[in-house]
Amino acid sequence: MRVGIVGTGIWASNYMNALGRSSFNVEAIPIGARSRSLTLNDLISCADNVMREIDVLNLDGVVIASLPQLQELLAPALMKDSIPLILEKPLALDLRGLDQMVNSNPDSPI
């Protein structure tokens, strides 16, 4: 199983270490997600780069351990593609984000 870990901080490292020590046959693949700032354009650019990397890697699942604002951009797109996710942060920052996530793939259980 190939699992991408989105993030560059301590929580992403924790997931990498835990999966690396797992007795399951899991390949943890780091996916850098560092945004220069919290401007919407920067976050969108970072999300686009991460999505391109995920597309190329042919992953079985993704852990998002990154900024909540970046998670809010990535999670609905991954859910729309039916990619299993673990979200390190709360599901959404507000009700609008929650609605967007829930409605991104009606067939995907949350």
Buried (B, 14 or more C-beta within 10 A) or exposed (E): EEBBBBBBEEBBBBBBEEBEEEEEEBEBBBBBBEBEEEEEEBBEEBBEBBBEBBEEBEBEBBBBBBBBBBBBBBBBBBBEBEBBBEBBBEBBEEEEBBEBBBEBBEEBEE
